[in-house]
């Protein structure tokens, strides 16, 4: 397909203005159309790499035009033009596949930059289509593991957004695997031949984060003994993954917004503009909408980051995935530690499923790793898993209990202790309630009542393998 651009607008003056801007400043071929109902016939005869469409038009609006263009050829980039008052509709268009939107009145430089970025996206997509198909068949989701219905929905969303240029905001509790999702999106994207550069916004000191992200010139501040290439430049043509985006200061948020909107930034100490061609994926465990109300996070940046939203469930909300995760980590750390561990002793997986895992997948992985190291036999048992306080670690105490009001913290601590203790003692006796009650010093009837209160079933501890 030639790099031909179609401009659709019912206002002839706007069509002529845009045509002149593009033809005067680029080598692209330009077609114009004042009747949106004629767009499909025109595209069938004259395939275009890019369609620029007004949002409000009689007969058929820009959203409908977008949908028909994408149905005809999904690789065609679409830019929506809109007045400021209809930005929310334009963002909806991006969710439906538009490359970007521009607001009227627009600057010549802005529309030219957006056109160049859209056509670059189209080139990447065209060049990598066959390679991406093969990659999807072999490494579709990287090391994201789970077959629960909620995870299947996330896989579907990854498939939908990976080939687009849209920014993605991934939310969820700490330890849910947000970076794995970001890497899976990158691996299936048009940018997968380039790097994904992860940045932990919470780990970088406030005094260094600007220099680390944008780079600096030699002598720009005390200690700047040489020029430094920032992480945005490191990710050129690839993906920049900003983890814990909510920890960025307002000053850095403004500079990041310019990168997303204009595709440019300035290094520390530099008066010259540096161009940036990166896709941004961000993640946070914080409530950004609440931060917007508190004026600690910019609303305009939020909407730019949140074109596509993926929320990862806590592990306690997909407990059916715990057995397969446990087996994966068992195989991984058995290999890394040169151990020949065949599986789990009776009841262990049921005990793992009964736990709430406040630290999510990261905590489960840590528990399995420690258990593998402590294991002296060929199966993991409850002694390995629940000794050394491996499940009720400091993260659970700090994050899930100490941050709560006293009454809630006390109730949560008692509930978690009861659930963990009952699961542990039942697992030791393969689900035999009488022996578990005898060892624990509880009356059998009282143990049954506790099991009923916490939804623990003895049958889950009886199978040799879950």
Beta strands, then each sheet from edge to edge (+ up, - down):
strand 1: 4-8
strand 2: 29-33
strand 3: 50-54
strand 4: 77-83
strand 5: 100-104
strand 6: 168-171
strand 7: 196-200
strand 8: 239-243
strand 9: 264-266
strand 10: 273-275
strand 11: 279-284
strand 12: 308-311
strand 13: 343-344
strand 14: 379-380
sheet 1: 2+ 1+ 3+ 4+ 5+
sheet 2: 7+ 8+ 11+ 6+ 12+
sheet 3: 9+ 10-
sheet 4: 13+ 14+
end
